Structure formats: structure tokens, C-alpha cells
């Protein structure tokens, strides 16, 4: 009789989920958070989906709609970004993917919020291989002295990851002047 009561107590005290189930749930939640996130900061209900640096048709269409709404004429690259050339630059050489580049730049969101820039009268230098994909694709197309506005879908920027002042899934706009390489 005492043994039966202890067995009943043991059954009622056992947790509903085993530790293994909890671990699987936490892992599934983590994986889900890596691959899907909402763009709520701009009021959009579009979903951000990790694409390993390949923009979706929806992302490219979203950039195109933005450009159209602002009457901006930009050239679409086959990799999904758009370029508006403000100054063509000079010379015959272009930076290589492994070049160190020196630039002046300003990064902003579609709502006009500036999230990063070089200070007035200064430049920034860095290895091209260490920046976001959109820059790795676009800057090697520039000549020294060229100035462009670069419009990037999320997959060529920070994708589904929020970064400082940049909400996850954001279209990024950069004004870039290539000073040297």
C-alpha cells in the first residue's frame, strides 16, 4: 500500500516535458529565429527569409517598387542590386575582390535614417572581402573617383540579422565614392 502511494506521487511529480524535449524545443526555436523574421520597424508585413546571399524575387521587386516610388532611375545588376551612377570615375582599372579600398560613404534606410557614414572630410579603408556582399559585388565595377548610389535588397546587406540601427530585412541605400584601391 505504501509502495503504491509512492508510485502515484512519483508519477504526479514528474515534469510534463523531459529535458530532451525541452532541448529539442529550444533548438527548434533557435533555428526558426535564424531563418524567419518580420520587418515590423517599417510597418511592413513582408517576411525576411535567409537566402545565403541570393536575393529573392520579392526582395528585388521591393527595391524596384521603392525606386519607382521615388522616381529614381537605377540599373539592375543580374545579382539583384541596383546602381545609380552619379559620377563615372576615371582610369581603366577596377578594384579586385581582394583589394583594400578607400571610400567615402553614407548608409541609409528607405525612410531616410542614416545608420552609418564617414565623417565629413574623412575616408574609410578596409579589405573589400570583409564587407557585405552588395559592396563586394558593386565596388569592383567602379573606377577610381566614381560616385554611386547603391540599392541593396536585404540578402545582399544584413539579411535577417538586425545590426545596430538597421532592422532585420532592410533595404539598404549607400552613396559610395571610391577614393582609392
C-alpha positions in Angstrom: 0.0 0.0 0.0 2.8 2.5 0.9 4.7 1.5 -2.2 1.6 2.2 -4.4 1.2 5.7 -2.9 4.9 6.5 -3.6 4.5 5.4 -7.2 1.5 7.6 -7.6 3.4 10.5 -6.0 6.4 9.9 -8.3 4.1 10.0 -11.3 2.4 13.2 -10.4 5.7 15.0 -9.6 7.4 14.1 -13.0 7.7 17.1 -15.3 5.4 17.3 -18.3 8.3 17.6 -20.7 11.5 15.7 -20.5 14.9 17.5 -20.6 15.4 16.1 -24.1 12.1 17.5 -25.3 13.0 20.9 -23.8 16.4 20.9 -25.6 14.7 20.0 -28.9 12.2 22.8 -28.4 14.9 25.3 -27.7 17.0 24.2 -30.7 13.9 24.4 -33.0 13.1 27.9 -31.7 16.7 29.0 -32.3 16.7 27.6 -35.9 13.4 29.2 -36.6 14.7 32.6 -35.4 17.7 32.3 -37.8 15.5 31.7 -40.9 12.5 34.0 -40.5 11.9 37.4 -39.0 9.4 40.2 -39.5 10.1 43.6 -40.8 8.0 45.3 -38.2 10.0 48.5 -37.7 8.8 49.9 -41.1 5.3 48.6 -40.7 5.7 46.0 -43.5 4.4 42.5 -43.1 7.0 41.1 -45.5 8.9 38.2 -44.1 12.7 38.0 -44.2 14.0 34.6 -45.3 17.6 33.6 -45.1 18.8 33.0 -48.7 22.6 32.7 -48.3 23.2 35.9 -50.2 20.9 35.3 -53.1 18.0 37.9 -53.2 14.5 36.5 -53.7 12.3 37.8 -56.4 10.2 39.5 -53.7 13.3 41.3 -52.3 14.3 42.6 -55.8 10.7 43.6 -56.6 10.6 45.5 -53.3 13.7 47.5 -54.2 12.3 48.2 -57.6 9.0 49.5 -56.1 11.0 51.8 -53.8 13.0 53.2 -56.7 9.8 53.7 -58.8 8.0 55.4 -55.9 10.9 57.9 -55.7 11.3 58.3 -59.5 14.9 57.0 -59.3 16.4 55.6 -62.4 18.9 52.9 -61.5 20.4 50.0 -63.4 19.6 46.5 -62.1 22.5 44.1 -61.9 21.9 40.4 -62.5 22.8 39.6 -58.9 19.8 41.7 -57.6 21.2 45.1 -56.7 20.6 48.4 -58.3 23.1 51.2 -59.1 22.6 54.8 -59.9 25.8 56.3 -61.3 26.4 59.9 -60.2 30.0 60.2 -61.4 31.7 57.6 -63.6 35.2 57.9 -62.3 38.4 57.7 -64.4 41.1 55.3 -65.4 41.0 51.8 -66.8 41.5 49.8 -63.6 38.9 48.5 -61.1 39.4 47.1 -57.6 39.7 43.3 -57.4 37.7 41.3 -54.9 40.8 41.1 -52.6 41.7 44.8 -52.9 41.9 47.2 -50.0 39.6 50.1 -50.8 39.4 53.7 -49.6 35.9 55.2 -49.8 33.6 58.0 -48.6 30.1 56.6 -47.9 26.8 57.1 -46.3 24.4 54.3 -45.5 20.7 54.9 -45.0 17.3 53.1 -44.8 14.4 53.7 -47.2 12.8 56.0 -44.5 15.9 58.3 -44.7 17.5 57.2 -41.4 21.3 57.3 -41.8 22.8 54.3 -40.0 26.5 54.8 -40.8 28.8 57.2 -42.7 32.3 58.5 -42.9 32.7 61.8 -41.1 32.9 65.0 -43.2 36.4 65.3 -44.8 37.4 61.7 -43.8 37.6 58.4 -45.6 37.4 54.7 -44.5 39.7 52.0 -45.7 39.1 48.3 -45.5 39.6 45.0 -47.3 36.8 44.5 -49.8 36.5 40.9 -48.8 35.4 41.9 -45.3 32.2 43.9 -46.2 28.6 43.0 -47.0 28.0 41.1 -50.3 26.4 44.1 -52.1 29.6 46.1 -51.7 31.7 43.1 -52.7 29.7 42.9 -55.9 29.3 46.6 -56.7 32.6 48.2 -55.8 34.7 46.1 -58.3 32.5 47.6 -61.0 33.6 51.2 -60.1 36.6 53.2 -61.3 38.7 55.4 -59.0 36.7 58.6 -58.3 33.3 57.1 -59.2 30.3 58.0 -57.1 27.2 55.8 -57.0 24.0 55.3 -55.1 23.8 51.6 -54.4 20.4 50.0 -53.5 20.6 46.6 -51.9 18.0 44.0 -51.2 18.2 42.5 -47.6 20.1 39.4 -48.8 23.0 41.5 -50.1 23.1 43.5 -46.9 22.5 42.3 -43.4 19.7 39.9 -44.3 17.6 38.7 -41.4 20.0 40.0 -38.8 19.4 43.3 -37.1 22.5 45.4 -36.7 22.7 48.5 -34.6 20.3 50.9 -36.3 19.4 48.5 -39.1 16.3 46.5 -38.7 16.3 42.9 -39.9 15.2 42.5 -43.5 16.0 46.1 -44.5 16.7 47.5 -48.0 19.9 49.4 -47.7 20.9 52.6 -49.6 24.6 53.6 -49.9 26.2 56.6 -51.5 29.7 55.5 -52.2 32.7 57.4 -53.6 35.7 55.2 -54.5 38.7 57.3 -53.5 41.5 54.7 -54.0 42.3 51.0 -54.1 
